[in-house]
Amino acid sequence: MNAGLADRYAQVKAMLPPQVTLVAVSKTRTVEEIRALYDLGHRAFGENYPQELRAKQPLLPADIEWHFIGHLQRSNAKHVVHIAHLIHGVDGEKLAEEVEKRAAAAGRVCDILLQVHIAQEETKHGLTPEEVLQAVATWPWAAWPHVRCRGLMGMATNTADQALVKQEFTRLNALFVQIRDSAAFPTDQFNVLSMGMSGDLDLAVAAGSNLVRVGTALFGDRG
Ligand SMILES: *Cc1c(COP(=O)(O)O)cnc(C)c1O
């Protein structure tokens, strides 16, 4: 079974140019499955649910870089902020403010991404592109010394229509480049574009992604 994991890990890595970070999405996976990938040398893992992250984190090596990629409710920020290396799904000013408050209390600076709604699906969270530009321009970033906006995250429509997925990723990349080049944030800070999952990581990378979040292509189908 671990031979299968090693093969899949090698295959996924072979698809990624060196500048693209691979986050292994470990939601619903056991501590043993995560440990097996860790033992192959992998360090960046992504979880969707605060309770699951809190349960697994103490059972696994301290040098794992945990990404929180799920939808974060304000009431759960306190459970995530002190563990997460990067929170991908920030989609509201009140949530960002709560992250600031909790990060200040924890005595750390928390890196976040703004989640952008790019899919043609009601179910995906995120800010519209217009709201993202507004957030960059009007949220009180200077008053939040414990929050660092590192970039954008988005999920494409779950569809076999590759042209649509490509268009959504291309638009997200254009928005990312627009904000980066506006120098609203230092350019060595605003430098993460999180897009691409198992089914569309090739399209995401071609469209400019530098961080992909991959679950099933590494661990197999979720039960
Ligand atoms: C589950 C999940 C992934 C990984 O999906 P796979 O199709 O298993 O690669 C990536 N990003 C987010 C936000 C997810 O919830």
The ligand as a Tripos MOL2 file, in Angstrom:
@<TRIPOS>MOLECULE
LIG
   15    15     1     0     0
SMALL
NO_CHARGES

@<TRIPOS>ATOM
      1 C1        -10.6190   18.4830   -0.5570 C.3       1 LIG1
      2 C2         -9.9830   19.7170   -1.0710 C.ar      1 LIG1
      3 C3         -8.8940   19.6660   -1.9540 C.ar      1 LIG1
      4 C4         -8.3240   18.3750   -2.5110 C.3       1 LIG1
      5 O1         -9.2100   17.7720   -3.3700 O.3       1 LIG1
      6 P1         -8.7500   16.4800   -4.2490 P.3       1 LIG1
      7 O2         -9.7210   16.4680   -5.3490 O.co2     1 LIG1
      8 O3         -8.8760   15.3180   -3.3210 O.co2     1 LIG1
      9 O4         -7.3560   16.7120   -4.6650 O.co2     1 LIG1
     10 C5         -8.3070   20.8630   -2.3320 C.ar      1 LIG1
     11 N1         -8.7550   22.0520   -1.9000 N.ar      1 LIG1
     12 C6         -9.7950   22.1390   -1.0590 C.ar      1 LIG1
     13 C7        -10.2450   23.4840   -0.6160 C.3       1 LIG1
     14 C8        -10.4520   20.9920   -0.6270 C.ar      1 LIG1
     15 O5        -11.5090   21.1010    0.1920 O.3       1 LIG1
@<TRIPOS>BOND
     1     1     2 1
     2     2     3 ar
     3     2    14 ar
     4     3     4 1
     5     3    10 ar
     6     4     5 1
     7     5     6 1
     8     6     7 2
     9     6     8 1
    10     6     9 1
    11    10    11 ar
    12    11    12 ar
    13    12    13 1
    14    12    14 ar
    15    14    15 1
@<TRIPOS>SUBSTRUCTURE
     1 LIG1         1 GROUP 0 **** ****
